[in-house]
Amino acid sequence: MKNLLKTVGVLLFFSLFLYSCTPIRQTSHQTPKSEDKPTRQENNVSTTQPKPRDERNTTNNDIYVESMKFLKSYASDMTDYCVTWVGTPHRMGGTTREGVDCSGFVCNVYQDVYGIKLPRNSGKMEQECVLHSNKKQLKEGDLIFFGKNNVNHVAIFIKDDKFVHASSSKGVIVSSLEEKYWKENYRSCGRPKK
């Protein structure tokens, strides 16, 4: 009998030892599925937090909308064509709607709208132009060049001091010659020789 009690005691000890070494399973109470569980929204208030606004994208979207409105309000072959480019991102050396730089954009507009092939470089474009003596002589389609010592940007004049271009920060947009940066960096304007 002593041996039997000893054997039972050893078995109990080992079973308790094994039980203590195994992970404890948590029993979960079954909760009803969401369709079974009644939901209540008070005052139609969402319980999720809104995502933070990306100010840069909001600003760019506003600029793109305004650019398109302006181009559509003018409605010429050139502005209708440029509408299809608004919002195209800037890409140095780019020439497509996947990404374009300032001279690539101007080359596309001149080739597709006016049938004129321009040099791919903005400095050479300026050399190919008959330059105006002042900005008041600008007409739709004239080129506007920017840069202090050398030409570093080119755009296409629309009307009312507005021009369309591939901005390095915002892509293809409409800007104004009255904006401080463009005023300070204006260089020349003119029409390519035919």
ChimeraX commands (.cxc) that place a marker at each C-alpha (Angstrom):
marker #1 position 0.00,0.00,0.00 radius 0.5
marker #1 position 2.90,2.29,0.72 radius 0.5
marker #1 position 4.24,1.67,-2.75 radius 0.5
marker #1 position 0.87,2.44,-4.30 radius 0.5
marker #1 position 0.60,5.76,-2.42 radius 0.5
marker #1 position 4.18,6.56,-3.37 radius 0.5
marker #1 position 3.46,5.81,-7.04 radius 0.5
marker #1 position 0.26,7.91,-7.01 radius 0.5
marker #1 position 2.13,10.76,-5.31 radius 0.5
marker #1 position 4.91,10.65,-7.91 radius 0.5
marker #1 position 2.35,10.62,-10.74 radius 0.5
marker #1 position 0.51,13.57,-9.22 radius 0.5
marker #1 position 3.78,15.45,-8.83 radius 0.5
marker #1 position 4.75,14.85,-12.46 radius 0.5
marker #1 position 1.31,15.70,-13.76 radius 0.5
marker #1 position 1.35,18.99,-11.80 radius 0.5
marker #1 position 4.90,19.64,-13.03 radius 0.5
marker #1 position 3.91,18.99,-16.65 radius 0.5
marker #1 position 0.77,21.10,-16.29 radius 0.5
marker #1 position 2.78,24.01,-14.95 radius 0.5
marker #1 position 5.23,23.84,-17.90 radius 0.5
marker #1 position 2.62,23.88,-20.64 radius 0.5
marker #1 position 1.18,27.18,-21.88 radius 0.5
marker #1 position -2.12,28.08,-20.38 radius 0.5
marker #1 position -4.87,28.18,-22.90 radius 0.5
marker #1 position -7.19,31.06,-22.54 radius 0.5
marker #1 position -10.77,30.22,-22.97 radius 0.5
marker #1 position -12.61,32.87,-24.82 radius 0.5
marker #1 position -16.23,33.60,-24.50 radius 0.5
marker #1 position -17.96,33.61,-27.79 radius 0.5
marker #1 position -19.03,37.09,-28.74 radius 0.5
marker #1 position -21.70,37.61,-31.29 radius 0.5
marker #1 position -20.58,38.52,-34.78 radius 0.5
marker #1 position -20.91,42.17,-35.72 radius 0.5
marker #1 position -24.10,41.53,-37.62 radius 0.5
marker #1 position -25.60,39.79,-34.57 radius 0.5
marker #1 position -24.53,42.56,-32.22 radius 0.5
marker #1 position -26.69,45.66,-32.38 radius 0.5
marker #1 position -24.69,48.80,-33.06 radius 0.5
marker #1 position -25.66,52.28,-32.09 radius 0.5
marker #1 position -24.27,55.47,-33.52 radius 0.5
marker #1 position -25.00,58.53,-31.51 radius 0.5
marker #1 position -25.46,61.71,-33.52 radius 0.5
marker #1 position -23.78,60.04,-36.52 radius 0.5
marker #1 position -20.36,60.74,-34.98 radius 0.5
marker #1 position -17.57,58.55,-36.29 radius 0.5
marker #1 position -15.45,56.90,-33.64 radius 0.5
marker #1 position -12.37,56.81,-35.87 radius 0.5
marker #1 position -9.95,59.72,-35.84 radius 0.5
marker #1 position -9.57,61.61,-39.13 radius 0.5
marker #1 position -6.24,61.25,-40.86 radius 0.5
marker #1 position -4.06,64.36,-40.74 radius 0.5
marker #1 position -4.27,66.58,-43.82 radius 0.5
marker #1 position -1.32,66.64,-46.14 radius 0.5
marker #1 position -1.08,70.40,-46.61 radius 0.5
marker #1 position 1.29,70.13,-49.56 radius 0.5
marker #1 position -1.06,67.91,-51.56 radius 0.5
marker #1 position -4.07,70.04,-50.67 radius 0.5
marker #1 position -2.23,73.15,-51.80 radius 0.5
marker #1 position -1.09,71.50,-55.03 radius 0.5
marker #1 position -4.61,70.23,-55.75 radius 0.5
marker #1 position -5.93,73.78,-55.32 radius 0.5
marker #1 position -3.24,75.08,-57.68 radius 0.5
marker #1 position -4.10,72.41,-60.27 radius 0.5
marker #1 position -7.82,73.22,-60.08 radius 0.5
marker #1 position -7.16,76.97,-60.45 radius 0.5
marker #1 position -4.72,76.34,-63.33 radius 0.5
marker #1 position -7.27,74.22,-65.18 radius 0.5
marker #1 position -10.05,76.77,-64.60 radius 0.5
marker #1 position -7.90,79.56,-66.00 radius 0.5
marker #1 position -6.81,77.56,-69.06 radius 0.5
marker #1 position -10.36,76.39,-69.79 radius 0.5
marker #1 position -11.75,79.92,-69.46 radius 0.5
marker #1 position -9.44,81.14,-72.19 radius 0.5
marker #1 position -10.22,78.27,-74.59 radius 0.5
marker #1 position -7.69,78.38,-77.39 radius 0.5
marker #1 position -5.95,75.45,-79.08 radius 0.5
marker #1 position -2.87,76.08,-76.95 radius 0.5
marker #1 position -4.70,76.36,-73.62 radius 0.5
marker #1 position -6.93,73.35,-74.39 radius 0.5
marker #1 position -3.77,71.34,-75.05 radius 0.5
marker #1 position -2.10,72.58,-71.86 radius 0.5
marker #1 position -5.10,71.52,-69.74 radius 0.5
marker #1 position -4.14,67.92,-70.50 radius 0.5
marker #1 position -0.70,68.54,-68.95 radius 0.5
marker #1 position -1.76,70.29,-65.72 radius 0.5
marker #1 position -0.50,68.38,-62.68 radius 0.5
marker #1 position 2.13,66.43,-64.62 radius 0.5
marker #1 position 5.02,66.10,-62.16 radius 0.5
marker #1 position 8.39,67.72,-62.79 radius 0.5
marker #1 position 11.12,65.35,-63.87 radius 0.5
marker #1 position 14.51,66.66,-64.99 radius 0.5
marker #1 position 15.03,65.59,-68.61 radius 0.5
marker #1 position 11.42,64.36,-68.86 radius 0.5
marker #1 position 9.30,64.86,-71.97 radius 0.5
marker #1 position 6.13,62.87,-71.21 radius 0.5
marker #1 position 3.03,63.16,-69.06 radius 0.5
marker #1 position 4.71,60.82,-66.59 radius 0.5
marker #1 position 7.21,63.61,-65.86 radius 0.5
marker #1 position 8.45,66.67,-67.72 radius 0.5
marker #1 position 10.86,69.56,-67.23 radius 0.5
marker #1 position 10.28,73.15,-68.35 radius 0.5
marker #1 position 11.92,72.93,-71.78 radius 0.5
marker #1 position 10.45,69.46,-72.43 radius 0.5
marker #1 position 6.98,70.85,-71.77 radius 0.5
marker #1 position 7.54,73.87,-74.04 radius 0.5
marker #1 position 8.90,71.61,-76.82 radius 0.5
marker #1 position 5.78,69.42,-76.62 radius 0.5
marker #1 position 3.41,72.40,-76.76 radius 0.5
marker #1 position 5.19,74.01,-79.71 radius 0.5
marker #1 position 5.48,70.74,-81.65 radius 0.5
marker #1 position 1.89,69.59,-81.09 radius 0.5
marker #1 position 0.05,72.93,-81.21 radius 0.5
marker #1 position 2.13,75.11,-83.54 radius 0.5
marker #1 position 4.05,72.46,-85.50 radius 0.5
marker #1 position 7.37,74.12,-84.58 radius 0.5
marker #1 position 10.34,72.10,-83.37 radius 0.5
marker #1 position 12.34,73.98,-80.73 radius 0.5
marker #1 position 15.77,73.26,-79.27 radius 0.5
marker #1 position 15.57,71.08,-76.17 radius 0.5
marker #1 position 17.55,73.57,-74.05 radius 0.5
marker #1 position 15.94,76.76,-72.66 radius 0.5
marker #1 position 19.10,78.83,-73.27 radius 0.5
marker #1 position 19.11,77.80,-76.94 radius 0.5
marker #1 position 15.39,78.53,-77.16 radius 0.5
marker #1 position 16.08,82.11,-76.10 radius 0.5
marker #1 position 18.74,82.41,-78.82 radius 0.5
marker #1 position 16.17,81.20,-81.39 radius 0.5
marker #1 position 13.65,83.89,-80.43 radius 0.5
marker #1 position 12.94,87.37,-81.66 radius 0.5
marker #1 position 12.92,89.08,-78.27 radius 0.5
marker #1 position 10.45,91.80,-77.25 radius 0.5
marker #1 position 11.67,94.98,-75.65 radius 0.5
marker #1 position 9.15,94.68,-72.81 radius 0.5
marker #1 position 6.55,92.36,-71.26 radius 0.5
marker #1 position 3.63,94.50,-72.45 radius 0.5
marker #1 position 4.22,93.15,-75.98 radius 0.5
marker #1 position 3.56,89.57,-74.91 radius 0.5
marker #1 position 0.97,87.58,-76.86 radius 0.5
marker #1 position -0.41,84.10,-76.32 radius 0.5
marker #1 position 2.25,81.50,-77.06 radius 0.5
marker #1 position 5.26,83.78,-76.54 radius 0.5
marker #1 position 8.07,82.31,-74.51 radius 0.5
marker #1 position 9.16,83.83,-71.22 radius 0.5
marker #1 position 12.68,83.20,-69.93 radius 0.5
marker #1 position 13.83,83.38,-66.34 radius 0.5
marker #1 position 17.27,83.45,-64.73 radius 0.5
marker #1 position 19.72,86.02,-63.36 radius 0.5
marker #1 position 22.94,85.27,-65.25 radius 0.5
marker #1 position 21.81,82.45,-67.53 radius 0.5
marker #1 position 18.44,81.14,-68.62 radius 0.5
marker #1 position 17.34,78.50,-66.13 radius 0.5
marker #1 position 13.59,78.35,-66.81 radius 0.5
marker #1 position 11.19,78.81,-69.72 radius 0.5
marker #1 position 7.41,79.21,-69.78 radius 0.5
marker #1 position 4.62,79.99,-72.25 radius 0.5
marker #1 position 2.60,83.19,-71.97 radius 0.5
marker #1 position -1.20,82.93,-71.93 radius 0.5
marker #1 position -2.71,86.35,-71.07 radius 0.5
marker #1 position -3.13,88.83,-68.21 radius 0.5
marker #1 position 0.40,88.26,-66.84 radius 0.5
marker #1 position -0.32,84.51,-66.63 radius 0.5
marker #1 position 1.90,81.79,-68.03 radius 0.5
marker #1 position 1.93,78.00,-68.07 radius 0.5
marker #1 position 5.09,76.07,-67.23 radius 0.5
marker #1 position 6.57,72.97,-65.60 radius 0.5
marker #1 position 7.45,74.18,-62.11 radius 0.5
marker #1 position 10.22,72.22,-60.42 radius 0.5
marker #1 position 8.16,71.96,-57.21 radius 0.5
marker #1 position 4.57,71.58,-58.44 radius 0.5
marker #1 position 4.78,70.27,-62.01 radius 0.5
marker #1 position 2.73,71.81,-64.82 radius 0.5
marker #1 position 0.73,74.78,-63.51 radius 0.5
marker #1 position -0.30,78.33,-64.34 radius 0.5
marker #1 position 1.61,81.12,-62.56 radius 0.5
marker #1 position 1.66,84.93,-62.66 radius 0.5
marker #1 position 4.43,87.30,-63.68 radius 0.5
marker #1 position 3.30,89.39,-60.70 radius 0.5
marker #1 position 4.47,86.77,-58.20 radius 0.5
marker #1 position 7.58,87.97,-56.38 radius 0.5
marker #1 position 9.85,85.09,-57.45 radius 0.5
marker #1 position 8.99,85.43,-61.15 radius 0.5
marker #1 position 9.26,89.21,-61.05 radius 0.5
marker #1 position 12.73,89.00,-59.56 radius 0.5
marker #1 position 13.93,86.30,-61.96 radius 0.5
marker #1 position 12.33,87.56,-65.20 radius 0.5
marker #1 position 14.95,87.73,-67.97 radius 0.5
marker #1 position 13.35,88.13,-71.41 radius 0.5
marker #1 position 10.43,87.19,-73.62 radius 0.5
marker #1 position 9.91,86.59,-77.29 radius 0.5
marker #1 position 8.61,84.53,-80.16 radius 0.5
marker #1 position 10.56,81.74,-81.88 radius 0.5
marker #1 position 11.62,82.52,-85.43 radius 0.5
marker #1 position 9.54,80.50,-87.87 radius 0.5
marker link #1:1,2 radius 0.2
marker link #1:2,3 radius 0.2
marker link #1:3,4 radius 0.2
marker link #1:4,5 radius 0.2
marker link #1:5,6 radius 0.2
marker link #1:6,7 radius 0.2
marker link #1:7,8 radius 0.2
marker link #1:8,9 radius 0.2
marker link #1:9,10 radius 0.2
marker link #1:10,11 radius 0.2
marker link #1:11,12 radius 0.2
marker link #1:12,13 radius 0.2
marker link #1:13,14 radius 0.2
marker link #1:14,15 radius 0.2
marker link #1:15,16 radius 0.2
marker link #1:16,17 radius 0.2
marker link #1:17,18 radius 0.2
marker link #1:18,19 radius 0.2
marker link #1:19,20 radius 0.2
marker link #1:20,21 radius 0.2
marker link #1:21,22 radius 0.2
marker link #1:22,23 radius 0.2
marker link #1:23,24 radius 0.2
marker link #1:24,25 radius 0.2
marker link #1:25,26 radius 0.2
marker link #1:26,27 radius 0.2
marker link #1:27,28 radius 0.2
marker link #1:28,29 radius 0.2
marker link #1:29,30 radius 0.2
marker link #1:30,31 radius 0.2
marker link #1:31,32 radius 0.2
marker link #1:32,33 radius 0.2
marker link #1:33,34 radius 0.2
marker link #1:34,35 radius 0.2
marker link #1:35,36 radius 0.2
marker link #1:36,37 radius 0.2
marker link #1:37,38 radius 0.2
marker link #1:38,39 radius 0.2
marker link #1:39,40 radius 0.2
marker link #1:40,41 radius 0.2
marker link #1:41,42 radius 0.2
marker link #1:42,43 radius 0.2
marker link #1:43,44 radius 0.2
marker link #1:44,45 radius 0.2
marker link #1:45,46 radius 0.2
marker link #1:46,47 radius 0.2
marker link #1:47,48 radius 0.2
marker link #1:48,49 radius 0.2
marker link #1:49,50 radius 0.2
marker link #1:50,51 radius 0.2
marker link #1:51,52 radius 0.2
marker link #1:52,53 radius 0.2
marker link #1:53,54 radius 0.2
marker link #1:54,55 radius 0.2
marker link #1:55,56 radius 0.2
marker link #1:56,57 radius 0.2
marker link #1:57,58 radius 0.2
marker link #1:58,59 radius 0.2
marker link #1:59,60 radius 0.2
marker link #1:60,61 radius 0.2
marker link #1:61,62 radius 0.2
marker link #1:62,63 radius 0.2
marker link #1:63,64 radius 0.2
marker link #1:64,65 radius 0.2
marker link #1:65,66 radius 0.2
marker link #1:66,67 radius 0.2
marker link #1:67,68 radius 0.2
marker link #1:68,69 radius 0.2
marker link #1:69,70 radius 0.2
marker link #1:70,71 radius 0.2
marker link #1:71,72 radius 0.2
marker link #1:72,73 radius 0.2
marker link #1:73,74 radius 0.2
marker link #1:74,75 radius 0.2
marker link #1:75,76 radius 0.2
marker link #1:76,77 radius 0.2
marker link #1:77,78 radius 0.2
marker link #1:78,79 radius 0.2
marker link #1:79,80 radius 0.2
marker link #1:80,81 radius 0.2
marker link #1:81,82 radius 0.2
marker link #1:82,83 radius 0.2
marker link #1:83,84 radius 0.2
marker link #1:84,85 radius 0.2
marker link #1:85,86 radius 0.2
marker link #1:86,87 radius 0.2
marker link #1:87,88 radius 0.2
marker link #1:88,89 radius 0.2
marker link #1:89,90 radius 0.2
marker link #1:90,91 radius 0.2
marker link #1:91,92 radius 0.2
marker link #1:92,93 radius 0.2
marker link #1:93,94 radius 0.2
marker link #1:94,95 radius 0.2
marker link #1:95,96 radius 0.2
marker link #1:96,97 radius 0.2
marker link #1:97,98 radius 0.2
marker link #1:98,99 radius 0.2
marker link #1:99,100 radius 0.2
marker link #1:100,101 radius 0.2
marker link #1:101,102 radius 0.2
marker link #1:102,103 radius 0.2
marker link #1:103,104 radius 0.2
marker link #1:104,105 radius 0.2
marker link #1:105,106 radius 0.2
marker link #1:106,107 radius 0.2
marker link #1:107,108 radius 0.2
marker link #1:108,109 radius 0.2
marker link #1:109,110 radius 0.2
marker link #1:110,111 radius 0.2
marker link #1:111,112 radius 0.2
marker link #1:112,113 radius 0.2
marker link #1:113,114 radius 0.2
marker link #1:114,115 radius 0.2
marker link #1:115,116 radius 0.2
marker link #1:116,117 radius 0.2
marker link #1:117,118 radius 0.2
marker link #1:118,119 radius 0.2
marker link #1:119,120 radius 0.2
marker link #1:120,121 radius 0.2
marker link #1:121,122 radius 0.2
marker link #1:122,123 radius 0.2
marker link #1:123,124 radius 0.2
marker link #1:124,125 radius 0.2
marker link #1:125,126 radius 0.2
marker link #1:126,127 radius 0.2
marker link #1:127,128 radius 0.2
marker link #1:128,129 radius 0.2
marker link #1:129,130 radius 0.2
marker link #1:130,131 radius 0.2
marker link #1:131,132 radius 0.2
marker link #1:132,133 radius 0.2
marker link #1:133,134 radius 0.2
marker link #1:134,135 radius 0.2
marker link #1:135,136 radius 0.2
marker link #1:136,137 radius 0.2
marker link #1:137,138 radius 0.2
marker link #1:138,139 radius 0.2
marker link #1:139,140 radius 0.2
marker link #1:140,141 radius 0.2
marker link #1:141,142 radius 0.2
marker link #1:142,143 radius 0.2
marker link #1:143,144 radius 0.2
marker link #1:144,145 radius 0.2
marker link #1:145,146 radius 0.2
marker link #1:146,147 radius 0.2
marker link #1:147,148 radius 0.2
marker link #1:148,149 radius 0.2
marker link #1:149,150 radius 0.2
marker link #1:150,151 radius 0.2
marker link #1:151,152 radius 0.2
marker link #1:152,153 radius 0.2
marker link #1:153,154 radius 0.2
marker link #1:154,155 radius 0.2
marker link #1:155,156 radius 0.2
marker link #1:156,157 radius 0.2
marker link #1:157,158 radius 0.2
marker link #1:158,159 radius 0.2
marker link #1:159,160 radius 0.2
marker link #1:160,161 radius 0.2
marker link #1:161,162 radius 0.2
marker link #1:162,163 radius 0.2
marker link #1:163,164 radius 0.2
marker link #1:164,165 radius 0.2
marker link #1:165,166 radius 0.2
marker link #1:166,167 radius 0.2
marker link #1:167,168 radius 0.2
marker link #1:168,169 radius 0.2
marker link #1:169,170 radius 0.2
marker link #1:170,171 radius 0.2
marker link #1:171,172 radius 0.2
marker link #1:172,173 radius 0.2
marker link #1:173,174 radius 0.2
marker link #1:174,175 radius 0.2
marker link #1:175,176 radius 0.2
marker link #1:176,177 radius 0.2
marker link #1:177,178 radius 0.2
marker link #1:178,179 radius 0.2
marker link #1:179,180 radius 0.2
marker link #1:180,181 radius 0.2
marker link #1:181,182 radius 0.2
marker link #1:182,183 radius 0.2
marker link #1:183,184 radius 0.2
marker link #1:184,185 radius 0.2
marker link #1:185,186 radius 0.2
marker link #1:186,187 radius 0.2
marker link #1:187,188 radius 0.2
marker link #1:188,189 radius 0.2
marker link #1:189,190 radius 0.2
marker link #1:190,191 radius 0.2
marker link #1:191,192 radius 0.2
marker link #1:192,193 radius 0.2
marker link #1:193,194 radius 0.2
view
